């Protein structure tokens, strides 16, 4: 039987270890991701191996490597090579690859969904609805009641639309959350006065990001 152990990790160290790019919103995004992931480190080793985690688009990250070092069963999918350590790498475009249904307990997509299907990062498989389709895949790949940690740009665009999609409140609901997900937590962070959490109303006025914790389950 799996029993809890004392919390034996430095969460701030894990955030730092996971980042390759530390610019702009990245520290906020990885802090959010680890607020979800860190409690899993209460699990002893024999239980961690049973937790299956997928990192979608981990090319600018060491998240998969860090999670694998902690003993979790980790897969990362990206079109490029990844500093993955003991994690399994699937080198493929997420739009053209299919994992078996209900394969993962938790899926992380940090600043990835907004780029899928656009002519950036060497992608040649273009699709204007790439973000919607990858969210459908993430939902399909999760086990029932599995969790998804997703971050996307929000507010005022600061890159060309060929590089990334930037969401407003309506697009966030229709294209990212949709009817399939039950949102557990939605936070916003904005660039004014340094990157920090803020209200949705403030995020709409500047360069910002949305931080989502979603569960695969029926809405209540």
C-alpha positions as CSV (number, residue, x, y, z in Angstrom):
1,X,0.0,0.0,0.0
2,X,1.3,3.5,-0.9
3,X,1.7,5.7,2.2
4,X,2.5,9.4,2.3
5,X,6.1,10.5,3.1
6,X,7.4,13.8,4.4
7,X,7.6,16.6,1.8
8,X,11.3,16.2,0.9
9,X,11.8,18.6,-2.1
10,X,12.6,22.2,-2.5
11,X,9.9,23.5,-4.7
12,X,11.8,26.6,-5.7
13,X,14.7,24.5,-6.7
14,X,12.4,22.3,-8.9
15,X,11.0,25.4,-10.6
16,X,14.6,26.6,-11.4
17,X,15.7,23.2,-12.6
18,X,12.7,22.9,-14.9
19,X,13.3,26.1,-16.9
20,X,15.6,26.6,-19.8
21,X,14.1,29.9,-20.8
22,X,13.6,32.1,-17.8
23,X,12.4,35.2,-19.6
24,X,9.1,37.1,-19.2
25,X,6.3,34.9,-17.9
26,X,8.2,31.6,-17.6
27,X,8.9,31.7,-13.9
28,X,5.2,32.4,-13.2
29,X,4.1,29.5,-15.5
30,X,6.5,27.0,-13.9
31,X,5.6,28.1,-10.4
32,X,2.0,27.4,-11.3
33,X,2.8,24.0,-12.8
34,X,4.8,23.0,-9.7
35,X,2.0,24.2,-7.4
36,X,0.1,21.2,-8.9
37,X,3.0,18.8,-9.3
38,X,4.8,19.3,-6.0
39,X,2.2,17.5,-3.8
40,X,2.9,14.3,-5.9
41,X,6.3,14.2,-4.2
42,X,4.6,13.1,-1.0
43,X,4.3,9.7,-2.7
44,X,7.0,7.1,-2.0
45,X,9.1,5.8,-4.9
46,X,6.9,2.7,-5.6
47,X,3.9,4.9,-6.1
48,X,5.6,7.6,-8.1
49,X,6.4,5.0,-10.8
50,X,2.7,4.4,-11.3
51,X,2.0,8.1,-12.0
52,X,2.1,8.7,-15.8
53,X,2.8,12.3,-16.8
54,X,2.9,13.8,-20.3
55,X,4.8,17.0,-21.2
56,X,3.4,18.4,-24.4
57,X,5.9,20.6,-26.2
58,X,8.8,20.4,-23.8
59,X,11.5,21.6,-26.2
60,X,12.4,24.7,-24.1
61,X,12.1,22.9,-20.8
62,X,13.7,20.4,-18.4
63,X,10.4,19.7,-16.8
64,X,10.2,16.1,-18.1
65,X,13.8,15.5,-17.0
66,X,13.2,16.9,-13.5
67,X,10.0,14.8,-13.1
68,X,11.8,11.6,-14.3
69,X,14.6,12.3,-11.8
70,X,11.9,12.3,-9.1
71,X,10.8,8.8,-10.1
72,X,7.6,9.5,-12.1
73,X,6.8,7.8,-15.4
74,X,7.3,10.6,-17.8
75,X,6.8,11.1,-21.6
76,X,7.5,14.2,-23.5
77,X,6.3,14.9,-27.0
78,X,8.0,17.6,-29.2
79,X,9.0,18.1,-32.8
80,X,12.6,18.7,-31.7
81,X,15.1,17.1,-29.4
82,X,14.6,17.6,-25.6
83,X,16.9,17.6,-22.6
84,X,14.8,14.7,-21.2
85,X,17.0,12.7,-19.0
86,X,15.2,9.5,-18.0
87,X,11.9,10.6,-19.6
88,X,10.7,8.9,-22.8
89,X,10.8,11.2,-25.9
90,X,8.3,11.0,-28.7
91,X,9.7,13.2,-31.4
92,X,6.6,14.0,-33.4
93,X,4.1,16.8,-34.2
94,X,1.4,16.5,-31.6
95,X,-1.2,17.0,-34.4
96,X,-0.1,13.9,-36.2
97,X,0.6,11.6,-33.3
98,X,-1.8,9.6,-31.2
99,X,-1.3,8.1,-27.8
100,X,-3.8,5.4,-26.6
101,X,-6.9,6.8,-25.0
102,X,-6.7,7.3,-21.2
103,X,-2.9,6.9,-21.1
104,X,-1.9,9.6,-18.6
105,X,-2.8,10.7,-15.1
106,X,-1.6,14.3,-15.7
107,X,-0.6,16.3,-18.8
108,X,1.3,19.6,-18.8
109,X,1.4,22.0,-21.7
110,X,3.3,25.2,-20.9
111,X,3.2,27.9,-23.6
112,X,2.6,25.2,-26.2
113,X,-1.0,25.0,-27.3
114,X,-1.0,28.6,-28.8
115,X,1.7,27.6,-31.3
116,X,0.3,24.3,-32.5
117,X,-0.6,24.4,-36.2
118,X,1.2,27.7,-36.9
119,X,4.3,28.3,-39.1
120,X,6.7,28.6,-36.1
121,X,9.3,26.4,-34.4
122,X,9.8,24.5,-37.7
123,X,6.2,23.2,-37.9
124,X,5.1,22.2,-41.4
125,X,1.8,20.7,-40.4
126,X,-0.4,23.8,-40.4
127,X,-3.9,24.0,-39.1
128,X,-5.8,27.1,-37.9
129,X,-7.6,25.0,-35.4
130,X,-4.5,23.3,-34.1
131,X,-5.1,24.7,-30.5
132,X,-8.6,23.3,-30.4
133,X,-7.4,19.9,-31.7
134,X,-4.6,19.5,-29.3
135,X,-6.9,20.3,-26.4
136,X,-9.2,17.5,-27.7
137,X,-6.2,15.2,-27.8
138,X,-5.1,16.1,-24.3
139,X,-8.6,15.4,-23.0
140,X,-8.6,12.0,-24.8
141,X,-5.2,11.0,-23.6
142,X,-6.1,11.6,-19.9
143,X,-7.6,9.0,-17.7
144,X,-11.0,9.8,-16.1
145,X,-10.5,12.6,-13.5
146,X,-7.0,13.2,-14.9
147,X,-5.5,16.7,-14.6
148,X,-4.2,19.1,-17.3
149,X,-2.0,22.1,-16.5
150,X,-2.2,24.5,-19.5
151,X,-0.8,28.0,-19.9
152,X,-1.5,30.3,-22.9
153,X,-1.0,33.9,-23.8
154,X,-3.8,36.3,-22.8
155,X,-4.6,39.9,-23.3
156,X,-2.7,42.1,-25.7
157,X,-0.7,40.4,-28.5
158,X,3.0,41.1,-28.6
159,X,4.0,38.6,-31.4
160,X,2.7,38.2,-34.9
161,X,-0.4,36.0,-35.3
162,X,1.7,33.6,-37.4
163,X,3.8,32.8,-34.3
164,X,1.2,32.4,-31.5
165,X,-2.5,32.8,-30.7
166,X,-3.4,35.2,-27.9
167,X,-6.7,34.6,-26.2
168,X,-9.4,36.8,-24.7
169,X,-12.0,35.6,-22.3
170,X,-14.3,34.3,-25.0
171,X,-11.6,32.5,-27.0
172,X,-10.2,31.0,-23.8
173,X,-13.6,29.5,-23.0
174,X,-14.4,28.4,-26.5
175,X,-11.1,27.2,-27.8
176,X,-9.2,26.0,-24.7
177,X,-11.7,25.0,-22.1
178,X,-14.7,24.2,-24.3
179,X,-17.5,21.9,-23.1
180,X,-15.2,18.9,-22.2
181,X,-13.3,20.3,-19.3
182,X,-14.2,21.1,-15.7
183,X,-12.0,24.0,-14.7
184,X,-10.6,23.7,-11.2
185,X,-8.5,26.8,-11.2
186,X,-8.0,29.8,-13.6
187,X,-5.4,32.4,-12.8
188,X,-4.0,35.3,-14.7
189,X,-0.5,36.9,-14.7
190,X,0.4,40.1,-16.4
191,X,3.6,42.0,-17.3
192,X,2.7,45.4,-15.8
193,X,5.0,46.2,-12.8
194,X,6.8,42.9,-13.4
195,X,5.2,39.5,-14.0
196,X,2.7,38.8,-11.2
197,X,-0.8,37.4,-10.7
198,X,-3.6,39.7,-11.5
199,X,-7.3,39.9,-12.3
200,X,-8.8,38.9,-15.6
201,X,-9.8,42.5,-16.2
202,X,-6.2,43.7,-15.7
203,X,-4.8,40.9,-17.8
204,X,-7.1,42.0,-20.7
205,X,-5.3,45.3,-20.9
206,X,-1.7,44.1,-21.3
207,X,0.7,41.3,-22.2
208,X,-0.5,38.5,-20.0
209,X,-1.0,34.8,-19.6
210,X,-3.8,32.5,-18.4
211,X,-2.9,29.6,-16.0
212,X,-5.4,26.8,-16.1
213,X,-5.9,23.6,-14.0
214,X,-8.5,21.5,-15.8
215,X,-9.9,18.1,-14.9
216,X,-11.3,15.5,-17.2
217,X,-14.8,15.0,-15.8
218,X,-18.4,16.0,-15.9
219,X,-19.2,19.6,-14.9
220,X,-21.0,20.0,-11.7
